[in-house]
Amino acid sequence: MKCIVLAAGYGTRLYPLTENFPKPLLEINGKSILDWLLEDIDSTDAIKEYSVVSNHRYIEHFHRWHRNLRLRAPVKILDDGSISNETRLGAVKDIQFAVDDLGTYDDLLVIAGDNLLDFSIAEFISYYDKKQATCVMRYYEKDPKRLLKSGIVQIAIDDCIIHMEEKPEKPRSNWCTPPFYIYHKKDVPLIQKAIEENCDTDAPGNFLSWLCNETKVYAMQMPGKRYDIGNLESYKQAGEQFKGIIQV
């Protein structure tokens, strides 16, 4: 299995912290968000290669970060060429960009580089090993406003997704999907097909929504919480959870 990290966003809701610095490299309790993620993933021994997709504006920050890495599996930093939030490729095209660079179709763990989990990704990988099909995680959300900003799934008894919609106007359930995916290698070629069929490419959940109409996709109920570092408030909350002291 290989891992693609989506880190090409511009973090506009975290300005001024991210005006000239990438959000995934912001520190929480002495380690960057990305270090928290990759150190846990690397401890599973499931990943044989990492691809971190950045943009041209922040690429040098990732190169400096890369020089100090001590992971078991090799890490490659990719520059998608975009220079502003207005010219960004979008998450789905960034995934395809990384797939093209890898050159082969493998099972893919795809994660957003600005989210944290308070449990190990090992449980998700184990779930995938049992299902042997594309998988996502899910959690129950009570807040109606947050449902409007998330990928929402309806599921069958066996966790198979029967419907998914990204940021729906009228959510059909309370099950939200965070940006952590494992794509079965047989589904990886479908990313390009989805792009050619004009799938919305801005959010990674748009491809998953498209894919649910092509093949079986399963949603594991999360055993803990995830923290989306979207704004200053959520950054502070994550710092408190991970016992960090954040100066903003």
C-alpha positions, -999 to +999 in steps of 0.1 A: +000+000+000+011+036-008+000+068+009-009+101-007-010+131+015-031+161+003-012+192+014-017+216-015-043+239+001-037+275+011-054+275+045-071+308+039-093+305+070-062+304+092-046+336+080-023+352+091-008+320+104-009+303+070-005+333+047+031+323+040+032+289+057+015+256+050-012+245+074-001+208+076+033+220+091+018+241+119+029+227+152+009+211+179+027+201+211+061+203+195+053+184+163+037+194+131+002+181+122+018+161+094+043+145+118+015+134+141-002+117+111+027+101+094+044+088+125+013+069+134+008+056+098+044+046+096+042+026+128+017+002+111+044-010+086+016-010+060+030+018+038+059+013+014+060+048+000+046+083+007+038+111-017+031+145-002+014+168-027+021+205-021+018+236-042+045+257-057+040+285-032+048+264-002+070+237-017+103+249+000+087+246+034+080+209+027+115+203+014+130+217+046+106+196+067+115+165+046+152+168+054+145+161+091+121+131+086+129+098+103+102+075+088+107+038+078+092+043+043+105+069+018+087+102+013+085+121-019+075+158-021+055+167-052+048+202-065+014+205-083+025+239-098-003+260-084+006+294-068-027+307-053-060+295-039-077+307-071-054+286-093-053+254-071-059+221-090-084+207-065-080+176-043-091+150-069-067+163-095-040+164-069-046+127-062-044+119-099-012+140-101+003+118-074-010+086-090+007+096-123+039+102-105+038+068-088+033+052-122+017+020-109-017+011-095-014+001-058-038+002-029-038+038-018-043+054+016-053+090+008-054+115+037-058+152+041-027+167+058-046+191+080-066+166+101-057+148+133-070+116+148-070+106+185-068+070+176-044+050+154-050+046+117-041+010+122-077+002+129-087+016+095-061-004+077-072-035+095-108-028+085-097-024+049-078-057+050-111-074+060-133-057+034-108-058+005-127-029-011-124+009-011-132+022+024-138+055+041-144+064+078-176+078+093-187+095+125-220+106+138-226+144+137-255+161+156-249+196+145-271+204+114-248+232+103-218+209+102-237+183+082-241+209+054-203+212+051-194+175+051-196+144+029-228+126+041-234+088+037-262+064+040-252+029+049-265-006+048-262-031+077-228-044+064-214-008+063-217-006+025-225+029+013-258+031-005-257+069-010-231+097-006-232+134-012-206+161-006-220+191+012-257+184+006-284+210+008-306+184+026-285+158+044-300+123+043-283+111+075-260+122+103-230+101+091-201+123+081-170+112+062-136+128+071-109+129+044-093+095+051-097+070+023-082+037+013-088+030-025-085-006-037-060-007-066-088-018-090-106+015-083-075+038-087-078+040-126-114+053-120-100+086-107-090+097-142-124+085-155-142+105-129-122+136-139-130+130-176-167+127-167-166+162-151-167+150-115-163+180-092-126+179-083-124+205-055-130+182-025-118+145-022-152+134-011-166+143-046-147+114-061-159+090-034-195+101-041-190+094-078-173+061-070-202+048-049-222+046-081-195+025-098-186-001-072-190-011-035-175+013-010-176+007+028-176+031+057-160+022+090-174+038+122-146+057+138-135+045+173-125+080+183-125+116+171-109+136+143-099+172+145-102+193+113-078+222+116-099+246+096-096+279+116-080+294+146-106+281+170-102+245+158-064+248+159-066+258+195-090+230+203-067+205+187-038+219+207-057+214+240-066+179+230-030+170+222-018+189+253-001+216+232+004+252+241-003+273+210+006+310+206-017+328+181 
